[in-house]
Amino acid sequence: MSAPPAGLNADVLAVASPPIPEARSWAGRYGGEHGPVLDLTQAVPGYPPHPELVRHLSAGAAEAASYGYGNITGDLALRERYAAEVSALYAGTVGPDEVAITTGANMASFAVTMLLARSGDTVMLPVPWYFNHQMNAGLLGIGVVPLPCRAENGFVPDPAEAEGLVGPGTRAVLLVTPNNPTGAVYPAAVIQAFADLCRRRGLWLILDETYREFRADGGAPPHDLFREPWQEHVIQLCSFSKSYCVPGFRAGAVVAGAGLMPELTKILDCLQICAPRVTQAGLAWAIDALRGWREGNRALMAGRAAACRRAFAGLEGWKVDAQGAYFAYLRHPFPERSSWQVAEALAVERGLIALPGAAFGPGQDRYLRLAFANVDEAGIVEAARRLAEA
């Protein structure tokens, strides 16, 4: 790869490239000896969207309104339905004026990071972190305070340890639960403790709950934060991509106090002007209409998670240190090799593409992340077979 031209933004140059394209490129050197490539890199649903949602999206593409600009923070119909869903799930109160629809959850994260911090400030990210959250901060010149999460604690962060890491420039703590990359689900008491910490120290708690519909306990509230005044210290991020199988249609959401919305709107107007309107119209219908279908998909993913536990349990030298939602966080048996080397060898020699743990922050070189949601149970068994032969 050639060196970048001189004179570019140093903050951008300092940010690592996205790992998924690099990992997928390795498969171009795989000879096919073990069967088709198994791509366990990106968290995408391994089943199609509901046919009625496809029909609504297709119909929306024929509507004249879909071709015009919409509200910067999202069309009212979707904001109303999503606010009602969040309020019901958490037994709290969220209004449509406290919802912004974004062009994917990554944009939501970028916009919120920009809203809360500026160059020279810091945000705290539990390690292992979701690499795009770290990239967002780096692109904006914002520092990252790593909060170590340990296998012996199920990769759940410790609020007391976090408080000890808060510095004068810290503006926010960003938690992902169910977690990407580990799959760990943070207990409600831990989330509450982080909310109390942020309220006490004048920080913002950003909760990325993209995978909440794939928790083992299904429809139980993940936490109680929306039952109390939350608008001055809590912001929630979420994605429609996983629940509705529409990652290519780019739809995410921010739940934040109405007082933040005028400032967030400035950022969103520059980043997106408005989220895709065809997507919004389809999702406004789907939130109520597809609840049963979504629950069926949660059960399907639970079956894949169980298949993953069975298939990987007998792997000599390999160990699943955490698992949940879409992911297995797998400790590899090659301490003398980096996770990049192990992942590349698996792709080239076995046709199994996984992401190296080092992509998710410091101290993660003994791990690979496998997104088992991408394949069916037979594919999971095949992945275990290829690991066993590595």
Legacy VTK file of the C-alpha trace (Angstrom):
# vtk DataFile Version 3.0
C-alpha trace
ASCII
DATASET POLYDATA
POINTS 390 float
0.000 0.000 0.000
1.406 3.412 -0.968
1.991 6.144 1.595
-0.753 8.794 1.891
-0.079 12.216 0.351
1.454 14.892 2.529
-0.724 17.485 4.225
-3.612 15.274 5.331
-5.320 15.549 8.725
-2.969 13.929 11.237
-5.885 12.738 13.375
-7.270 10.777 10.429
-3.876 9.325 9.568
-3.457 8.106 13.156
-6.652 6.031 13.032
-6.287 2.374 12.007
-8.030 1.227 8.838
-11.279 -0.783 9.188
-10.354 -4.413 9.903
-13.207 -6.160 8.093
-12.093 -5.354 4.512
-8.549 -6.440 5.321
-9.716 -9.710 6.871
-11.942 -10.463 3.891
-9.103 -9.783 1.482
-7.148 -12.712 2.948
-9.756 -15.139 1.629
-8.637 -14.309 -1.902
-5.618 -16.521 -1.266
-7.691 -19.482 -0.025
-7.602 -22.441 -2.397
-10.975 -23.955 -1.485
-9.582 -27.214 -0.062
-11.960 -27.233 2.917
-15.123 -26.109 1.175
-16.700 -22.671 0.678
-15.408 -19.668 2.575
-17.057 -19.156 5.967
-17.225 -15.417 6.628
-17.665 -14.734 10.349
-16.348 -11.169 10.248
-19.298 -8.785 10.107
-22.348 -8.908 12.346
-25.163 -9.369 9.842
-28.289 -11.504 10.232
-27.906 -14.833 8.478
-31.514 -14.844 7.235
-33.561 -12.545 4.974
-35.893 -9.707 5.998
-39.593 -10.406 6.375
-41.277 -10.485 2.941
-43.910 -7.978 4.025
-41.185 -5.537 5.043
-39.624 -6.012 1.611
-43.015 -5.237 0.093
-43.376 -2.068 2.177
-39.884 -0.928 1.259
-40.618 -1.543 -2.403
-43.884 0.355 -2.173
-42.123 3.205 -0.400
-39.729 3.533 -3.322
-42.739 4.339 -5.511
-43.949 7.171 -3.248
-43.098 10.696 -4.358
-42.390 11.757 -0.758
-39.547 9.253 -0.551
-37.563 11.291 -3.078
-37.679 14.539 -1.129
-35.849 15.695 1.968
-37.381 14.814 5.315
-37.021 16.023 8.871
-33.356 16.190 9.912
-34.006 14.074 13.011
-36.339 11.651 11.272
-39.893 11.356 10.045
-42.470 11.752 12.801
-44.219 8.411 12.215
-41.037 6.422 12.917
-39.992 8.616 15.846
-43.426 8.177 17.426
-43.451 4.403 17.047
-39.872 3.994 18.214
-40.437 6.246 21.245
-43.483 4.175 22.171
-41.520 0.938 21.815
-38.652 2.171 23.987
-41.083 3.475 26.601
-42.896 0.129 26.748
-39.738 -1.991 26.852
-38.114 -0.012 29.661
-41.343 0.908 31.504
-40.276 4.527 31.213
-41.129 7.686 29.343
-39.491 8.635 26.053
-41.170 11.073 23.686
-40.784 11.436 19.904
-38.995 14.744 20.505
-36.332 12.677 22.325
-35.613 10.441 19.307
-33.405 11.142 16.300
-33.228 8.737 13.362
-29.771 8.412 11.854
-28.236 6.784 8.801
-27.112 3.782 10.830
-25.931 3.386 14.419
-22.339 4.212 13.454
-23.460 7.661 12.393
-25.377 7.949 15.645
-22.208 7.152 17.572
-20.101 9.594 15.557
-22.631 12.410 15.960
-23.028 11.870 19.702
-19.259 11.691 20.218
-18.913 15.008 18.371
-21.739 16.494 20.428
-20.237 15.618 23.798
-16.488 16.075 23.337
-13.976 18.130 21.411
-10.362 17.694 20.414
-8.270 17.217 23.549
-11.138 15.762 25.618
-11.495 12.041 26.347
-14.194 9.392 26.359
-13.933 6.143 28.298
-14.333 2.885 26.379
-14.305 -0.566 28.000
-11.683 -2.835 26.430
-12.223 -4.826 24.290
-14.016 -2.027 22.485
-16.030 -1.846 19.290
-13.419 -0.503 16.894
-15.695 2.059 15.219
-16.264 3.781 18.558
-12.517 4.179 18.995
-12.176 5.282 15.361
-14.893 7.916 15.800
-13.043 9.461 18.733
-9.718 9.370 16.942
-11.063 11.025 13.797
-12.281 13.899 15.977
-8.998 14.255 17.873
-10.652 12.952 21.040
-8.622 10.717 23.319
-9.769 7.335 24.612
-9.455 6.159 28.213
-9.324 2.323 28.121
-11.295 0.577 30.867
-9.996 -3.010 31.079
-12.597 -5.800 31.093
-11.377 -9.236 32.119
-12.310 -12.762 31.130
-12.571 -13.872 34.772
-15.333 -11.265 35.240
-17.160 -12.208 32.057
-15.776 -9.078 30.338
-18.179 -6.932 32.380
-16.657 -3.539 33.268
-16.240 -2.449 36.893
-17.847 0.931 37.746
-15.474 1.452 40.696
-12.453 0.940 38.464
-13.993 3.298 35.909
-14.384 6.045 38.500
-10.693 5.818 39.277
-9.885 6.444 35.602
-12.024 9.571 35.201
-9.815 12.552 34.416
-10.420 16.296 34.092
-10.993 15.956 30.343
-13.321 12.946 30.476
-16.724 13.774 29.033
-18.485 10.424 28.628
-18.454 6.677 29.225
-19.597 4.525 26.302
-20.935 1.028 27.064
-22.045 -1.592 24.533
-24.471 -4.204 25.861
-24.905 -6.915 24.647
-21.295 -6.309 23.880
-19.511 -6.208 20.568
-17.055 -8.030 20.391
-17.509 -10.304 23.411
-21.270 -10.840 23.479
-21.294 -10.112 27.232
-24.591 -8.787 28.584
-24.098 -6.238 31.354
-26.318 -6.767 34.415
-28.871 -4.045 35.125
-27.149 -3.274 38.435
-23.863 -2.591 36.635
-25.559 -0.292 34.122
-27.262 1.534 36.983
-23.931 1.941 38.783
-22.412 3.497 35.666
-25.402 5.849 35.359
-24.964 6.876 38.996
-21.241 7.446 38.382
-21.949 9.653 35.382
-24.604 11.663 37.213
-22.303 12.132 40.212
-19.254 13.151 38.161
-21.009 15.281 35.554
-20.389 12.833 32.691
-22.621 11.371 30.002
-23.403 7.677 29.849
-23.752 6.554 26.224
-25.439 3.153 25.973
-25.108 1.356 22.646
-27.833 -1.323 22.735
-27.719 -2.381 19.103
-28.073 -6.094 20.007
-30.633 -5.812 22.809
-33.240 -7.925 21.010
-30.879 -10.906 21.022
-30.445 -11.190 24.786
-31.201 -14.589 26.263
-33.910 -13.120 28.521
-35.838 -11.761 25.563
-38.280 -9.007 26.375
-37.168 -8.302 29.954
-36.038 -4.674 30.426
-32.233 -4.504 30.126
-32.149 -1.756 32.791
-34.344 0.741 34.629
-32.689 4.005 33.586
-35.697 5.354 31.701
-37.924 4.964 34.777
-36.151 7.893 36.459
-35.050 11.324 35.199
-32.433 10.424 32.594
-32.272 13.311 30.164
-29.278 15.071 31.788
-26.861 12.140 31.835
-27.999 9.239 29.575
-27.976 8.858 25.784
-28.972 5.599 24.078
-27.877 4.393 20.652
-29.507 1.600 18.700
-29.716 0.078 15.241
-32.582 -1.275 13.160
-30.211 -3.288 10.969
-30.004 -6.449 13.072
-33.611 -6.683 14.277
-35.134 -6.107 10.837
-32.348 -7.571 8.624
-31.849 -4.339 6.675
-28.202 -3.299 7.228
-27.959 -1.995 3.663
-30.855 0.398 4.261
-28.918 2.226 7.020
-31.118 3.130 9.964
-30.162 3.804 13.563
-31.530 5.861 16.423
-30.429 8.182 19.202
-32.537 8.584 22.329
-31.520 11.798 24.106
-33.118 14.582 26.100
-35.081 17.118 24.078
-32.653 19.804 25.247
-29.844 18.118 23.312
-31.765 17.770 20.066
-31.202 21.273 18.641
-27.452 20.804 18.997
-27.502 17.236 17.674
-29.579 18.497 14.746
-26.746 20.812 13.689
-24.426 17.817 13.390
-26.945 15.568 11.646
-27.769 18.280 9.110
-24.106 18.277 8.058
-23.699 14.488 8.107
-26.933 13.263 6.550
-29.529 16.051 6.039
-32.037 13.270 6.687
-31.999 9.496 7.021
-33.257 7.486 3.990
-37.003 8.010 3.829
-37.906 4.704 2.178
-36.282 2.927 5.127
-38.092 5.079 7.663
-41.510 4.427 6.147
-40.938 0.672 6.111
-39.701 0.586 9.696
-42.587 2.723 10.953
-44.876 -0.085 9.782
-42.599 -2.896 10.951
-42.127 -1.919 14.617
-45.642 -3.002 15.573
-46.350 -5.471 12.773
-43.244 -7.656 13.122
-42.913 -8.121 16.887
-43.704 -11.828 16.693
-41.301 -12.327 13.800
-38.532 -10.565 15.713
-39.112 -12.802 18.721
-38.820 -15.809 16.444
-35.483 -14.497 15.214
-34.305 -14.067 18.792
-35.100 -17.729 19.387
-33.315 -18.666 16.162
-30.192 -16.808 17.308
-30.410 -18.448 20.710
-30.341 -21.786 18.899
-27.228 -20.752 16.993
-25.599 -19.618 20.232
-26.337 -23.008 21.786
-24.931 -24.744 18.706
-21.815 -22.603 19.028
-21.352 -23.593 22.670
-21.717 -27.292 21.784
-19.452 -27.166 18.749
-16.655 -25.205 20.388
-16.731 -26.977 23.749
-14.575 -29.854 22.523
-11.942 -27.811 20.708
-8.558 -28.654 22.151
-6.617 -25.502 22.996
-9.378 -23.108 21.952
-11.638 -21.542 24.587
-14.765 -19.400 24.331
-14.205 -16.858 27.095
-17.432 -14.971 26.361
-20.452 -15.402 24.126
-23.792 -13.750 23.513
-26.012 -11.980 20.989
-24.144 -12.443 17.674
-20.637 -13.147 18.936
-18.195 -15.649 20.382
-14.950 -14.257 21.790
-12.520 -17.084 21.245
-9.109 -17.480 22.894
-6.694 -19.054 20.429
-3.989 -21.596 21.381
-1.011 -19.867 19.733
0.589 -17.524 22.299
3.651 -17.040 20.115
1.572 -15.595 17.259
-0.393 -12.360 17.063
-4.137 -12.457 16.559
-3.607 -10.891 13.119
-1.306 -13.754 12.151
-3.722 -16.383 13.476
-6.728 -14.816 11.727
-4.863 -14.470 8.428
-3.700 -18.098 8.550
-7.226 -19.347 9.208
-8.542 -17.361 6.229
-5.795 -18.408 3.818
-5.366 -22.036 4.911
-8.868 -22.971 6.111
-11.250 -20.520 4.443
-12.521 -19.342 7.835
-12.562 -15.555 8.201
-12.670 -14.088 11.698
-11.541 -10.778 13.145
-8.345 -10.554 15.202
-8.774 -9.560 18.845
-6.150 -6.822 18.480
-8.659 -4.905 16.317
-10.686 -4.416 19.502
-8.066 -2.685 21.592
-4.966 -3.258 23.708
-4.370 -6.584 25.404
-6.620 -8.588 23.044
-4.008 -10.436 20.989
-4.994 -13.865 22.329
-8.508 -13.565 20.896
-10.550 -13.841 17.723
-14.102 -12.552 17.292
-16.492 -14.877 15.480
-19.876 -13.506 14.396
-21.786 -16.801 14.450
-25.054 -15.085 13.499
-23.854 -15.072 9.893
-24.164 -18.839 9.384
-26.624 -21.604 10.210
-25.963 -24.392 12.706
-24.299 -26.569 10.075
-21.953 -23.698 9.300
-21.100 -23.368 12.995
-20.201 -27.060 13.168
-18.062 -26.663 10.061
-16.296 -23.635 11.578
-15.437 -25.717 14.659
-14.086 -28.491 12.434
-11.772 -26.102 10.627
-10.541 -24.642 13.918
-9.835 -28.139 15.243
-7.597 -28.839 12.243
-5.710 -25.533 12.408
LINES 1 391
390 0 1 2 3 4 5 6 7 8 9 10 11 12 13 14 15 16 17 18 19 20 21 22 23 24 25 26 27 28 29 30 31 32 33 34 35 36 37 38 39 40 41 42 43 44 45 46 47 48 49 50 51 52 53 54 55 56 57 58 59 60 61 62 63 64 65 66 67 68 69 70 71 72 73 74 75 76 77 78 79 80 81 82 83 84 85 86 87 88 89 90 91 92 93 94 95 96 97 98 99 100 101 102 103 104 105 106 107 108 109 110 111 112 113 114 115 116 117 118 119 120 121 122 123 124 125 126 127 128 129 130 131 132 133 134 135 136 137 138 139 140 141 142 143 144 145 146 147 148 149 150 151 152 153 154 155 156 157 158 159 160 161 162 163 164 165 166 167 168 169 170 171 172 173 174 175 176 177 178 179 180 181 182 183 184 185 186 187 188 189 190 191 192 193 194 195 196 197 198 199 200 201 202 203 204 205 206 207 208 209 210 211 212 213 214 215 216 217 218 219 220 221 222 223 224 225 226 227 228 229 230 231 232 233 234 235 236 237 238 239 240 241 242 243 244 245 246 247 248 249 250 251 252 253 254 255 256 257 258 259 260 261 262 263 264 265 266 267 268 269 270 271 272 273 274 275 276 277 278 279 280 281 282 283 284 285 286 287 288 289 290 291 292 293 294 295 296 297 298 299 300 301 302 303 304 305 306 307 308 309 310 311 312 313 314 315 316 317 318 319 320 321 322 323 324 325 326 327 328 329 330 331 332 333 334 335 336 337 338 339 340 341 342 343 344 345 346 347 348 349 350 351 352 353 354 355 356 357 358 359 360 361 362 363 364 365 366 367 368 369 370 371 372 373 374 375 376 377 378 379 380 381 382 383 384 385 386 387 388 389
